[in-house]
Amino acid sequence: MPDLLLEQKDTSIQPAACRCGGLPTKPVMVFGCKHRWMIRCSVELCDAMIIGQGYDDTVNGWNHLAQHLFR
């Protein structure tokens, strides 16, 4: 039986560039979890990462993180 959560994700929402200028990874499912997604920066020295509940919320959370520089 196919995973209905995978069929319901909205792939029109795309992760924004990382706040350090690097490219984000594509959202990937967290191993061993249901409906949990992870995005991280592809730059080796950048530790930006987000794990969220739901594909859309994870991408939106990453985009918020990418647009705001926390100090």
Secondary structure, DSSP 8 states (H G I E B T S, - for coil): ---HHHHT--TT------TTS--B---EE-TT-SSEEEEEBSSTT---EEEEESHHHHHHHHHHHHH----
